[in-house]
Amino acid sequence: MLLLVAMAIIAGCSTAIPGAASPVRAGNGGSVAELPHRPRELPLDNVDPCSLLTSNQRANLGLNEPNPRFSTNPVEIFGGPSCSFFGSNPRNIGVSFTLTTNNGIEALTQPGAVLSEVIPTTVLEFPAVILREPSLPPDCLLIVDVAQGQFLNIFYTDNDLPSVPVDQMCAAAKDAAAQALLTLEAGN
């Protein structure tokens, strides 16, 4: 299900959110603001995506389900091994990490690459973008540029009703991404 929503975000049409900052849409021929340079390389080659979060990090993020789920992501731009972590207390949440080693973040930030809103941001000084599709459920898809030709794809979802605002989900996705980057850095 996480994969289907992520694919819909990439392919879907987009409209601006009233009252929100004006993100750039790469899908309508616009360009994304230039992203900062990554501070260092954190290659994803031979990394197990299920090892990106320690048990303490998972507990701190509310991901209390004991068994993460490994899979492979066949979507061309986002291809790579994936691991999903889940929590049910205090909220019913899920975070999926996909390690993309066959495309750089440029594959998503070029004009016309995606139809979603592309919102530049950073995670621990690493360049990142949020891909947002307002017509879909309020999930967050965060892409972090970690190495030349590689990016970390973080998909965050909150399955409780009422859902928390998407900005709050994206803040939680950035927290999860920061923890994964710290783990990657410790392993390099």
Buried (B, 14 or more C-beta within 10 A) or exposed (E): EBBEBBBBBBEBEBEEBEEEEEBBBBBEEEEBEEBEEBEEEBBBEEBEBBBBBEEEBBEEBBBBBEEBBEBEBEBEBBBBBBBBBBBBEEEBBBBBBBBBBEBBBEBBBEBEBBBBBBBBBBBBEBBBBBBBBBEBEBBBBBBBBBBEBBBBBBBBBBBEEEBBEBBBBBEBBBBBBBBBBBBBEEEE
